[in-house]
Amino acid sequence: MAELRSGALLLISRAASVQFGKPFHFRLIRVLDWTTYDGWTWLDGYQLDERGEAVARRSIFVMRRGLRPGSVPPARGSQTRRRSRRRTLEEQR
């Protein structure tokens, strides 16, 4: 990955560090400016579930060359809830 920017979606796997045996998606908040080994970096962000929703805020230590772009379905917003509520109101009439 060339440049890490806030909001980037990453796939974190064993390629990024041996501590990540089970891959997960990560939404980057920021790259932390902490002194590390050459080629390694600290990232601050959110671990995402399979629907793309944040389940935990984490700071992770990874090899930059092991990072991959991620892709998850967009999170379902409140529009779905509004539609179902609207149907419920119409059914009550």
C-alpha positions as CSV (number, residue, x, y, z in Angstrom):
1,M,0.0,0.0,0.0
2,A,1.4,3.3,-1.0
3,E,-0.2,5.8,1.4
4,L,-2.2,5.3,4.5
5,R,-5.0,7.9,4.9
6,S,-7.7,8.4,7.4
7,G,-10.8,6.5,6.4
8,A,-8.9,3.8,4.5
9,L,-10.3,0.3,4.6
10,L,-7.6,-2.3,5.2
11,L,-7.5,-6.1,5.4
12,I,-5.4,-7.1,8.4
13,S,-4.0,-10.6,8.2
14,R,-1.0,-12.7,9.1
15,A,0.9,-10.9,6.3
16,A,0.7,-7.7,8.5
17,S,1.8,-9.6,11.7
18,V,1.8,-13.1,13.0
19,Q,-0.5,-12.0,15.8
20,F,-3.4,-11.8,13.3
21,G,-4.1,-15.4,12.6
22,K,-7.7,-14.7,11.7
23,P,-8.0,-11.8,9.1
24,F,-10.3,-8.9,9.8
25,H,-11.2,-5.6,8.2
26,F,-10.0,-2.3,9.8
27,R,-11.1,1.3,9.2
28,L,-8.1,3.5,9.7
29,I,-8.5,6.6,11.9
30,R,-4.8,7.6,11.9
31,V,-1.3,6.4,11.7
32,L,0.3,6.9,15.1
33,D,3.6,8.8,15.2
34,W,5.4,6.3,17.6
35,T,9.0,5.2,17.2
36,T,9.1,1.6,15.8
37,Y,11.3,-0.8,13.9
38,D,11.9,0.0,10.2
39,G,8.9,-1.1,8.1
40,W,6.6,-1.3,11.1
41,T,3.9,1.1,12.2
42,W,1.1,1.6,14.7
43,L,-2.4,2.2,13.4
44,D,-5.4,3.5,15.3
45,G,-8.8,2.6,14.0
46,Y,-11.9,0.3,14.2
47,Q,-12.2,-3.4,13.7
48,L,-15.2,-4.1,11.4
49,D,-17.5,-7.1,11.3
50,E,-18.6,-8.8,8.1
51,R,-21.3,-6.2,7.6
52,G,-18.8,-3.3,7.8
53,E,-19.9,-2.1,11.2
54,A,-17.4,-1.1,13.9
55,V,-17.2,-3.6,16.7
56,A,-14.0,-2.5,18.5
57,R,-11.6,0.4,18.5
58,R,-8.0,-0.8,18.4
59,S,-4.4,0.3,18.1
60,I,-2.5,-2.3,16.1
61,F,1.2,-2.8,15.3
62,V,1.8,-4.0,11.7
63,M,4.3,-4.3,8.9
64,R,3.4,-1.8,6.2
65,R,4.2,-4.2,3.4
66,G,1.7,-6.7,4.8
67,L,-1.3,-4.3,4.6
68,R,-3.9,-4.9,1.9
69,P,-6.8,-2.9,0.7
70,G,-10.0,-4.2,2.2
71,S,-13.6,-4.4,1.0
72,V,-16.8,-5.0,3.0
73,P,-20.4,-4.4,2.1
74,P,-21.6,-0.9,3.0
75,A,-23.1,-0.7,6.5
76,R,-26.9,-0.8,6.5
77,G,-28.1,2.6,7.5
78,S,-31.2,4.0,9.2
79,Q,-33.1,4.0,5.8
80,T,-33.9,0.4,6.3
81,R,-35.3,1.0,9.7
82,R,-37.4,3.9,8.5
83,R,-38.9,1.9,5.7
84,S,-39.9,-0.9,8.0
85,R,-41.4,1.6,10.5
86,R,-43.3,3.3,7.7
87,R,-44.8,-0.1,6.6
88,T,-45.8,-0.7,10.2
89,L,-47.6,2.6,10.4
90,E,-49.4,2.0,7.2
91,E,-50.5,-1.5,8.3
92,Q,-52.0,0.1,11.5
93,R,-54.3,2.3,9.4
